[in-house]
Amino acid sequence: MTDRSRARAQAQAQEAFLNDQRVVKAKALLAEASREHGASLVGPRPADPELAVSYKDALDRFAEVRGGNLFYPYLGSGFGHGALVELADGSVKLDMICGIGVHYFGHGAPGLSDRLIEAALQDTVMQGNLQQTDASLILSTSLCDLANRTGASLDHCFLTTSGAMANENALKLAFQRHRPADRILAFEGAFAGRTLALSQITDNPAYRVGLPPTLAVDFVPFFDERDPDGSTERTLAALHGHLDRHPGKHSMMILELVQGEGGYYPGDRSFFRSILTLLRDRDIAIVFDEIQTFGRTQQPFAFQYFGLEEYADLVTLGKTSQVCATLFGDEYRPAPGLISQTFTGATSSIAAAQFVVDAFAKGRLFGDGGRVAEVSHRFMQGFANLSRVHPDWLQGPFGLGAMLAFTAFGGNRESTRRLLDELFSQGVVAFSTGGSVSRVRFLPPVGVIRDEEIDRVLEILAASLEVVAGERSSRDPH
Ligand SMILES: Cc1ncc(COP(=O)(O)O)c(C=O)c1O
């Protein structure tokens, strides 16, 4: 008997409630209405001029109350359909960033709404360490199963509400197991989150202005695909340098296998294996931060894609997973009291997470012929074609799988920002990434996007690049 059927068999009152004909009928009616209304969104559409004043007013009030402008003039209406999202000004956009990688199944996903309705009918809004339902048990088990299906040994799962908190928990587990070692290794260009501790690992000085130092972090260069062997040698040399300077003081290394906020730079299997072998020899914990990569390579986890299962001591995930989690092996079990949380997730988020994990376990998303590969290929080809015709406008493609990026106008920060705004006004929501060289990135809704929508995005991209190129040449005709 599976966890799910055992738990369900016990929960007779809840089962009877969900099978009540009124509930069944209400759910079917809601699904029907959602399908019908969703079908009214057929493509990008401009804002309704009559809503312009009230929309601007709402955005201004929002900026005021949160103490800073929003990146985009984006306020969702709460309605969407697949890759399309409606804003409160009546416009409809093709969403190619999905809340920075969250809405993998797009907006108003049909199968998902059903589970969310069931979750809304449960007795509590939130789950936490003291009170959880079988949904938390099933989700935790499913995440471990998904992570271990190619040979990793991640038998434990601790759920949480944000990527940052999943990383914080991983740090605590690794520090406790390797005490008194208290230093961390990380890659240059890393992003780990925005807590006081994680801001030391996130390799961006702008994100820690005015913050006190909390952790000792030693950085080594990330993989450089232009020089794989030299890059591996340089990283190993830097690693040896830190290990020799602080003998026995490193508790863990935290790694993004595809650098996300750093600019969409994928690593390489043999590069990683060289580093990880050294870390293993020195008994240093290996933490794979999969918060952005989860579901976006040709395997559910990037460590599976790169074949690094044997090194996965701790793995964190988030974004696409809806509920975030820290997975860990038996050696990293915490002593009582180390990690605990009032909220581990909303009941509806846990239901959504289960929908995602079930789809990842069963669907045709992964592998060479999977949807991740198809979506990736179509976008990458489109970027490559644009780059061939207009090499000054667009360089790339970059990234891996469904983490897609290109550089616009040589990575000029101002032109990249202008391009994002132009894309937005023409109906595509994207975002930037990278440090001194800005890139445009897409995290498309892989689970729902259609080929013709990808082609439409590429058309809008070409038109937007043309507008920005025109502006640049009128400013600087030479
Ligand atoms: C690799 C990585 N780690 C950690 C985080 C932090 O996640 P959250 O924003 O949910 O706290 C992010 C978010 O972008 C990320 O990309």
The ligand as a Tripos MOL2 file, in Angstrom:
@<TRIPOS>MOLECULE
LIG
   16    16     1     0     0
SMALL
NO_CHARGES

@<TRIPOS>ATOM
      1 C1         20.0440   29.4620   -7.4500 C.3       1 LIG1
      2 C2         19.1370   30.1860   -6.4940 C.ar      1 LIG1
      3 N1         19.2530   29.9640   -5.1690 N.ar      1 LIG1
      4 C3         18.4460   30.5570   -4.2750 C.ar      1 LIG1
      5 C4         17.4690   31.4470   -4.6760 C.ar      1 LIG1
      6 C5         16.5880   32.1030   -3.6510 C.3       1 LIG1
      7 O1         15.2710   31.6950   -3.7790 O.3       1 LIG1
      8 P1         14.0720   32.6000   -3.1900 P.3       1 LIG1
      9 O2         14.0350   33.8460   -4.0150 O.co2     1 LIG1
     10 O3         12.8540   31.7360   -3.3450 O.co2     1 LIG1
     11 O4         14.3980   32.8760   -1.7600 O.co2     1 LIG1
     12 C6         17.3100   31.7130   -6.0470 C.ar      1 LIG1
     13 C7         16.3070   32.6880   -6.5030 C.2       1 LIG1
     14 O5         16.3980   33.2540   -7.5760 O.2       1 LIG1
     15 C8         18.1700   31.0740   -6.9810 C.ar      1 LIG1
     16 O6         18.0730   31.3010   -8.2870 O.3       1 LIG1
@<TRIPOS>BOND
     1     1     2 1
     2     2     3 ar
     3     2    15 ar
     4     3     4 ar
     5     4     5 ar
     6     5     6 1
     7     5    12 ar
     8     6     7 1
     9     7     8 1
    10     8     9 2
    11     8    10 1
    12     8    11 1
    13    12    13 1
    14    12    15 ar
    15    13    14 2
    16    15    16 1
@<TRIPOS>SUBSTRUCTURE
     1 LIG1         1 GROUP 0 **** ****
